[in-house]
């Protein structure tokens, strides 16, 4: 993932933003919240602590501490309901500021938006405030026997999130400190609760994604004190986590579908998981998007388009209809899939123009959008047999700022073009080739290489 090399803000600027971008009322709120969950105060107020209101029928809820209102919000999210997550979590924190899990969940959505658009820094101070407060509260709670494991769990996830946050901002010294704390906490958690579903998912996804990093991101990982993982180890741990049915099974299925679909030996398993996700969450657009990608990777573009259309119908309208960047970015991903599939299946001119427009538009809020569009135009050129154009698009991806994971992907496609993995039927291939050749504005610029050894 492009977690570390995107937004080149200095440590000093980030520190100033954190110190001066928060109001005195927020600092007062933080001090009050910390005082409310000091060990002495927690013991005094255990009778009113949120733990008394937990849902007993959720697996491992002594670790997660999911209250009825928090679980209701998560369930609505899993079902695909579109609502204001930030407002719901603000309300929960205002009502129960001592319930330390809330601070992590309140920060997660904001952190994902920062990953999608690193230049949009309006929520930077709030992300750091929530995660820092959540970490402090978790570390205090774990000193009490009743919250020893739950405190350790939230120490793990808050530290990991803070390492990611500071890595995104190129604050590697800070990222290193939190990464070490998170790594040690996760090791302790896996010793004390072996087989915990979310611990397996955390460790498995860490191994899988960091194992796929290219040389530059591997260097950055080591810079912040984390060794890159092993892909096969990650896949095995994710698979082991799926054997359990816990409150976070949605994320387990999501990560498994993405990871297994990249492995030809596990694609049948990925399809099985994907179908189960859609049975469970038919009104959530994201499982449909994942299954569209899965079918693309098997070369079944008709089924891919069918699933992308169903997902898009669950996220209707245009980007201007949504305020949440997460929804805007996911809508773009669905539109990207449909454009790619329509171009392959129908040589659709509007689909090609959509991709070209996105590739040139540096104003899109979703920072990866232009590079993703260029990458897929390269795929189309390769499938059409236009090797020079495909190579030009893959090289164009290298010109975008950040997007290290896409640059690695583009390099792999230079070495192993899409045309070597999939052969379009002759008529379809020729239609796509003709369409691309007829419209030079959609074709990448191919710079002629100087010929060597030619006679004057």
C-alpha positions as CSV (number, residue, x, y, z in Angstrom):
1,X,0.0,0.0,0.0
2,X,1.0,3.6,-0.5
3,X,1.1,4.3,3.3
4,X,4.5,6.1,3.6
5,X,5.6,8.1,0.7
6,X,2.7,10.3,-0.2
7,X,2.5,13.6,1.6
8,X,5.8,15.4,2.2
9,X,5.0,17.5,5.2
10,X,7.7,18.1,7.8
11,X,7.6,16.9,11.4
12,X,7.7,20.5,12.5
13,X,4.7,21.5,10.5
14,X,2.8,18.5,11.6
15,X,3.6,19.3,15.3
16,X,2.5,22.9,14.9
17,X,-0.7,21.8,13.3
18,X,-1.4,19.4,16.2
19,X,-0.5,22.0,18.8
20,X,-2.3,25.0,17.4
21,X,-5.0,23.4,15.3
22,X,-7.0,22.3,18.3
23,X,-9.2,24.5,20.4
24,X,-8.8,24.9,24.2
25,X,-12.1,23.2,24.6
26,X,-10.7,20.1,22.9
27,X,-7.7,20.1,25.2
28,X,-10.0,20.4,28.2
29,X,-12.1,17.5,26.9
30,X,-8.9,15.4,26.6
31,X,-7.8,16.2,30.1
32,X,-11.2,15.4,31.5
33,X,-11.4,12.1,29.5
34,X,-8.0,11.0,30.7
35,X,-8.9,11.8,34.3
36,X,-12.1,9.9,34.0
37,X,-10.3,6.7,33.1
38,X,-7.4,6.9,35.5
39,X,-6.9,3.5,37.2
40,X,-8.2,4.8,40.5
41,X,-11.3,6.4,38.8
42,X,-12.0,3.3,36.7
43,X,-12.0,1.1,39.8
44,X,-14.4,3.5,41.5
45,X,-16.7,3.7,38.5
46,X,-16.6,0.0,37.3
47,X,-20.3,-0.3,38.1
48,X,-21.1,2.3,35.4
49,X,-18.3,1.4,33.0
50,X,-19.4,0.5,29.5
51,X,-18.2,-3.1,30.0
52,X,-21.4,-3.6,32.0
53,X,-23.4,-3.0,28.9
54,X,-21.4,-5.2,26.5
55,X,-23.1,-7.7,24.2
56,X,-22.4,-11.2,25.7
57,X,-23.2,-13.2,22.6
58,X,-20.4,-11.7,20.5
59,X,-17.3,-13.9,20.3
60,X,-14.2,-12.5,22.1
61,X,-16.1,-9.5,23.3
62,X,-14.0,-9.4,26.4
63,X,-11.3,-8.2,24.0
64,X,-13.2,-5.9,21.7
65,X,-15.6,-4.4,24.3
66,X,-18.3,-3.8,21.7
67,X,-21.3,-2.1,23.3
68,X,-24.8,-2.3,21.8
69,X,-24.7,1.2,20.1
70,X,-21.1,0.6,18.8
71,X,-22.1,-2.9,17.4
72,X,-25.3,-1.4,15.9
73,X,-23.2,1.2,14.0
74,X,-20.8,-1.5,12.8
75,X,-23.7,-3.8,11.7
76,X,-25.3,-0.9,9.7
77,X,-21.9,-0.3,8.1
78,X,-21.5,-4.0,7.2
79,X,-25.0,-4.1,5.8
80,X,-24.1,-1.2,3.4
81,X,-26.2,1.5,5.1
82,X,-24.8,5.0,4.2
83,X,-24.8,7.2,7.2
84,X,-22.6,9.8,8.9
85,X,-20.1,7.5,10.8
86,X,-18.3,10.5,12.2
87,X,-21.4,12.0,13.8
88,X,-22.4,8.7,15.3
89,X,-19.0,8.1,16.9
90,X,-18.9,11.7,18.2
91,X,-22.2,11.1,19.9
92,X,-21.0,7.9,21.5
93,X,-17.8,9.5,22.8
94,X,-19.8,12.4,24.2
95,X,-22.1,10.0,26.0
96,X,-19.3,7.6,27.3
97,X,-15.9,9.3,27.1
98,X,-14.4,6.6,29.4
99,X,-15.0,3.8,26.8
100,X,-11.6,3.7,25.2
101,X,-12.4,1.6,22.1
102,X,-14.5,4.4,20.7
103,X,-11.4,6.6,20.1
104,X,-9.8,4.1,17.7
105,X,-13.0,3.6,15.7
106,X,-13.6,7.4,15.5
107,X,-10.1,7.8,14.0
108,X,-10.2,4.9,11.5
109,X,-12.5,6.5,9.0
110,X,-10.5,9.8,9.1
111,X,-7.3,7.9,8.6
112,X,-8.6,6.2,5.6
113,X,-9.6,9.5,4.1
114,X,-6.1,10.8,4.7
115,X,-4.7,7.8,2.8
116,X,-7.0,8.5,-0.1
117,X,-6.1,12.2,-0.2
118,X,-2.9,12.9,1.7
119,X,-2.9,16.6,0.7
120,X,-6.3,17.2,2.5
121,X,-5.0,17.8,6.0
122,X,-8.0,19.3,7.7
123,X,-8.5,16.3,9.9
124,X,-4.8,15.6,10.7
125,X,-4.9,17.1,14.2
126,X,-8.1,15.3,15.1
127,X,-6.7,11.9,13.8
128,X,-3.6,12.3,16.0
129,X,-5.7,13.5,19.0
130,X,-8.1,10.6,18.9
131,X,-5.5,7.9,18.4
132,X,-3.1,9.4,21.0
133,X,-6.0,9.6,23.5
134,X,-7.2,6.1,22.7
135,X,-3.6,4.7,23.1
136,X,-3.2,6.4,26.5
137,X,-6.5,5.2,27.7
138,X,-5.9,1.6,26.5
139,X,-2.5,1.5,28.2
140,X,-4.0,2.7,31.5
141,X,-6.9,0.2,31.2
142,X,-4.6,-2.8,30.6
143,X,-3.1,-2.3,34.1
144,X,-6.5,-3.4,35.5
145,X,-7.1,-7.1,35.5
146,X,-10.6,-6.7,34.0
147,X,-9.3,-4.9,31.0
148,X,-5.8,-6.4,30.6
149,X,-6.5,-8.1,27.2
150,X,-8.8,-5.4,25.8
151,X,-6.3,-2.7,26.8
152,X,-3.6,-4.7,25.1
153,X,-5.6,-5.1,21.9
154,X,-6.4,-1.4,21.6
155,X,-2.8,-0.5,22.4
156,X,-1.9,-2.7,19.4
157,X,-4.3,-1.2,16.9
158,X,-3.9,2.5,18.1
159,X,-0.1,2.2,17.9
160,X,-0.3,0.6,14.4
161,X,-2.7,3.4,13.3
162,X,-0.3,6.1,14.7
163,X,2.6,4.4,12.9
164,X,0.7,4.5,9.7
165,X,-0.4,8.1,10.3
166,X,3.1,9.4,10.9
167,X,4.5,7.3,8.0
168,X,2.0,8.9,5.7
169,X,3.3,12.3,6.8
170,X,6.9,11.3,6.3
171,X,7.5,11.6,10.1
172,X,9.6,8.5,10.2
173,X,11.1,9.0,13.7
174,X,7.6,9.2,15.2
175,X,6.4,6.3,13.0
176,X,9.3,4.2,14.2
177,X,8.4,4.7,17.9
178,X,4.7,3.7,17.5
179,X,5.6,0.8,15.1
180,X,7.9,-0.7,17.8
181,X,5.2,-0.3,20.5
182,X,2.5,-1.8,18.2
183,X,4.8,-4.7,17.2
184,X,5.6,-5.6,20.8
185,X,1.9,-5.3,21.8
186,X,0.8,-7.6,19.0
187,X,3.4,-10.2,19.9
188,X,2.2,-10.1,23.5
189,X,-1.4,-10.3,22.4
190,X,-0.8,-13.4,20.3
191,X,0.9,-15.1,23.2
192,X,-1.9,-14.3,25.6
193,X,-4.8,-14.9,23.2
194,X,-3.5,-17.3,20.5
195,X,-5.9,-17.8,17.7
196,X,-7.7,-14.4,18.3
197,X,-9.3,-13.7,14.9
198,X,-8.4,-10.0,14.7
199,X,-4.8,-10.7,15.8
200,X,-4.5,-13.3,13.0
201,X,-5.9,-10.8,10.6
202,X,-3.6,-8.0,11.7
203,X,-0.5,-10.3,11.5
204,X,-1.7,-11.9,8.2
205,X,-2.5,-8.7,6.4
206,X,0.8,-7.2,7.6
207,X,2.8,-10.1,6.2
208,X,0.8,-10.3,3.0
209,X,0.9,-6.6,2.0
210,X,4.4,-5.8,3.2
211,X,5.7,-8.9,1.6
212,X,4.5,-7.6,-1.8
213,X,6.2,-4.2,-1.3
214,X,8.9,-3.2,-3.8
215,X,12.4,-2.3,-2.8
216,X,11.6,1.4,-1.9
217,X,8.7,0.6,0.4
218,X,10.7,-2.2,1.9
219,X,13.4,0.3,2.7
220,X,10.9,2.6,4.3
221,X,9.5,-0.2,6.4
222,X,12.9,-1.0,7.8
223,X,13.5,2.7,8.4
224,X,10.5,2.9,10.8
225,X,11.6,-0.3,12.5
226,X,9.4,-2.9,10.9
227,X,10.7,-5.9,8.9
228,X,8.8,-6.6,5.7
229,X,6.6,-9.8,5.9
230,X,6.2,-13.0,3.9
231,X,3.3,-13.3,1.4
232,X,2.8,-17.0,2.0
233,X,2.8,-16.6,5.8
234,X,0.2,-13.8,5.5
235,X,-2.1,-15.9,3.3
236,X,-2.0,-18.8,5.7
237,X,-2.8,-16.6,8.7
238,X,-5.7,-14.9,6.9
239,X,-7.1,-18.3,6.0
240,X,-6.8,-19.4,9.6
241,X,-8.7,-16.3,10.8
242,X,-11.6,-17.2,8.4
243,X,-12.2,-20.4,10.2
244,X,-13.7,-18.3,13.0
245,X,-17.0,-16.4,12.9
246,X,-16.4,-13.3,15.0
247,X,-17.7,-9.8,14.9
248,X,-15.0,-8.8,12.5
249,X,-15.5,-11.6,10.0
250,X,-16.6,-9.0,7.4
251,X,-13.0,-7.6,7.3
252,X,-11.6,-11.1,7.3
253,X,-13.6,-12.0,4.2
254,X,-12.8,-8.7,2.6
255,X,-9.0,-9.0,3.0
256,X,-9.1,-12.7,2.1
257,X,-10.9,-12.0,-1.2
258,X,-8.4,-9.3,-2.1
259,X,-5.4,-11.5,-1.2
260,X,-6.6,-14.8,-2.5
261,X,-7.7,-13.4,-5.8
262,X,-4.1,-12.5,-6.6
263,X,-3.1,-16.1,-6.2
264,X,-4.2,-18.5,-9.0
265,X,-4.1,-21.4,-6.6
266,X,-6.5,-19.7,-4.2
267,X,-8.9,-18.1,-6.6
268,X,-11.6,-20.8,-6.2
269,X,-11.4,-20.1,-2.4
270,X,-11.6,-16.4,-3.1
271,X,-14.8,-16.9,-5.2
272,X,-16.3,-19.0,-2.4
273,X,-15.6,-16.3,0.2
274,X,-16.9,-13.6,-2.1
275,X,-20.2,-15.4,-2.7
276,X,-20.7,-15.8,1.0
277,X,-20.0,-12.1,1.5
278,X,-22.7,-11.2,-1.0
279,X,-25.2,-13.6,0.7
280,X,-24.5,-11.9,4.0
281,X,-24.3,-8.3,2.8
282,X,-26.3,-8.1,-0.5
283,X,-26.8,-4.3,-0.1
284,X,-23.2,-3.4,0.6
285,X,-21.5,-2.3,-2.7
286,X,-18.0,-3.3,-1.6
287,X,-18.4,-7.1,-1.9
288,X,-19.8,-6.6,-5.4
289,X,-16.7,-4.5,-6.3
290,X,-14.4,-7.1,-4.9
291,X,-16.1,-9.9,-6.9
292,X,-15.9,-7.8,-10.1
293,X,-12.1,-7.5,-9.6
294,X,-12.0,-11.3,-8.9
295,X,-13.7,-12.1,-12.2
296,X,-11.4,-9.7,-14.0
297,X,-8.4,-11.6,-12.7
298,X,-9.9,-14.8,-14.1
299,X,-10.5,-13.2,-17.5
300,X,-14.3,-13.4,-17.1
301,X,-15.0,-9.8,-18.1
302,X,-18.8,-10.4,-18.6
303,X,-19.3,-11.5,-15.0
304,X,-17.0,-8.7,-13.8
305,X,-19.2,-6.1,-15.5
306,X,-22.3,-7.7,-14.1
307,X,-21.0,-7.4,-10.6
308,X,-19.6,-3.9,-11.0
309,X,-23.0,-2.7,-12.3
310,X,-24.7,-4.2,-9.2
311,X,-22.2,-2.5,-6.9
312,X,-22.6,0.8,-8.7
313,X,-26.4,0.6,-8.4
314,X,-25.9,0.5,-4.6
315,X,-23.8,3.7,-4.7
316,X,-25.9,5.8,-7.1
317,X,-25.5,9.3,-8.3
318,X,-22.4,11.3,-9.0
319,X,-19.3,12.3,-6.9
320,X,-20.9,15.7,-6.2
321,X,-23.7,13.9,-4.4
322,X,-21.4,12.7,-1.6
323,X,-19.4,14.6,1.0
324,X,-17.5,11.6,2.3
325,X,-14.3,11.0,0.4
326,X,-14.5,7.3,1.1
327,X,-17.7,7.0,-0.9
328,X,-16.3,9.3,-3.6
329,X,-13.2,7.1,-4.0
330,X,-15.2,3.9,-4.0
331,X,-17.6,5.2,-6.5
332,X,-14.6,6.0,-8.8
333,X,-13.3,2.5,-8.4
334,X,-16.6,1.1,-9.5
335,X,-16.7,3.5,-12.5
336,X,-13.1,2.6,-13.3
337,X,-14.1,-1.1,-13.4
338,X,-17.1,-0.5,-15.6
339,X,-15.1,1.7,-18.0
340,X,-12.4,-0.9,-18.3
341,X,-14.9,-3.8,-18.8
342,X,-17.0,-1.8,-21.3
343,X,-13.9,-1.0,-23.3
344,X,-12.9,-4.6,-23.4
345,X,-16.3,-6.0,-24.2
346,X,-17.7,-3.3,-26.5
347,X,-14.7,-1.1,-27.5
348,X,-16.8,1.6,-25.9
349,X,-15.5,5.1,-26.8
350,X,-17.1,6.8,-23.8
351,X,-15.4,4.3,-21.5
352,X,-12.0,5.1,-23.1
353,X,-12.6,8.8,-22.8
354,X,-13.5,8.4,-19.1
355,X,-10.2,6.7,-18.5
356,X,-8.2,9.2,-20.4
357,X,-9.9,12.1,-18.7
358,X,-9.2,10.6,-15.3
359,X,-5.6,9.9,-16.2
360,X,-5.1,13.6,-17.0
361,X,-7.1,15.1,-14.2
362,X,-4.7,16.0,-11.3
363,X,-7.6,17.8,-9.5
364,X,-9.5,14.6,-8.5
365,X,-9.7,14.3,-4.7
366,X,-8.9,10.6,-4.8
367,X,-5.1,10.9,-5.2
368,X,-4.5,7.5,-6.8
369,X,-7.2,8.0,-9.5
370,X,-5.0,9.4,-12.3
371,X,-2.4,6.6,-11.9
372,X,-5.1,3.9,-11.7
373,X,-6.7,5.2,-15.0
374,X,-3.3,5.2,-16.7
375,X,-2.5,1.7,-15.5
376,X,-5.8,0.4,-16.9
377,X,-5.3,2.2,-20.2
378,X,-2.0,0.3,-20.4
379,X,-3.8,-2.9,-19.8
380,X,-6.2,-2.1,-22.6
381,X,-3.4,-1.2,-25.0
382,X,-1.7,-4.5,-24.2
383,X,-4.9,-6.5,-24.7
384,X,-5.3,-4.8,-28.1
385,X,-1.8,-5.8,-29.1
386,X,-0.4,-2.2,-29.0
387,X,2.7,-3.0,-27.0
388,X,4.4,0.3,-27.4
389,X,1.4,2.2,-26.2
390,X,1.0,-0.1,-23.3
391,X,4.6,0.4,-22.3
392,X,4.2,4.2,-22.6
393,X,1.2,4.1,-20.2
394,X,3.0,1.9,-17.7
395,X,5.9,4.3,-17.8
396,X,3.5,7.2,-17.4
397,X,2.4,5.8,-14.0
398,X,6.0,6.4,-12.8
399,X,5.4,10.2,-13.4
400,X,2.8,10.5,-10.7
401,X,3.7,11.7,-7.2
402,X,3.6,9.0,-4.5
403,X,1.5,5.9,-5.6
404,X,4.5,3.6,-4.9
405,X,2.3,0.5,-4.9
406,X,1.0,1.4,-8.4
407,X,4.5,2.1,-9.6
408,X,5.5,-1.4,-8.5
409,X,2.5,-2.8,-10.2
410,X,3.2,-0.9,-13.5
411,X,6.8,-2.3,-13.5
412,X,5.5,-5.8,-13.1
413,X,3.2,-5.3,-16.1
414,X,6.0,-4.0,-18.1
415,X,7.8,-7.3,-17.5
416,X,4.6,-9.5,-17.9
417,X,2.1,-7.6,-20.1
418,X,-1.6,-8.2,-19.8
419,X,-1.6,-9.8,-23.3
420,X,0.5,-12.7,-22.0
421,X,-2.1,-13.5,-19.4
422,X,-5.3,-13.0,-21.3
423,X,-6.1,-13.5,-25.0
424,X,-9.2,-11.6,-26.1
425,X,-11.3,-13.3,-28.9
426,X,-10.0,-12.0,-32.3
427,X,-13.0,-9.9,-33.1
428,X,-13.1,-8.2,-29.7
429,X,-9.3,-7.7,-29.8
430,X,-9.5,-6.1,-33.3
431,X,-12.4,-3.8,-32.3
432,X,-10.5,-2.5,-29.3
433,X,-7.4,-2.1,-31.3
434,X,-9.2,-0.2,-34.1
435,X,-10.9,2.1,-31.5
436,X,-7.6,3.0,-29.9
437,X,-5.9,3.6,-33.2
438,X,-8.8,5.8,-34.5
439,X,-8.6,8.1,-31.5
440,X,-5.1,9.4,-31.0
441,X,-6.2,11.6,-28.0
442,X,-6.7,8.4,-26.1
443,X,-3.4,6.8,-27.0
444,X,-0.3,7.4,-24.9
445,X,2.6,9.3,-26.5
446,X,5.1,6.9,-27.8
447,X,8.5,8.4,-28.1
448,X,10.5,6.9,-30.9
449,X,13.7,5.2,-29.8
450,X,16.8,6.2,-31.8
451,X,17.9,3.4,-34.0
452,X,21.4,2.2,-33.6
453,X,23.6,1.0,-36.4
454,X,21.6,2.6,-39.2
455,X,23.3,3.9,-42.3
456,X,23.2,7.6,-43.1
